[in-house]
Amino acid sequence: MSDTLTINPANLSDTDWSAIQSFLNDAREAGAVVELSQRTDAMSPAEFARRLSMSRATVLRRIADGSIKATKVGTHHRISEAELKRFSHQQMVRMAEAMAPEIEAELFGE
């Protein structure tokens, strides 16, 4: 029997469900106790910055001003994948809103 099984619930396939069932059946047959836990996939400010083509210093400033939500682990910040998506989407909306007058002028000749 395998000691651990790691599954991302956001992307469960039929194969994953079968693997979970097999894992639990093997544990039952071995008389083992199964412990379920969760973790949040998190990245460093440097990784966040790289993925959004920003500087690490800018990311740290945004964490300090509250526009990027991060968790402090010891002396290090960690940022969730969900926060990356939220912040990225928010930035796209801001850019679209800022460009809207220029786009309208180009489309409608104003």
Order of alpha helices (4+ residues) and beta strands (2+ residues): alpha-beta-alpha-alpha-beta-beta-alpha
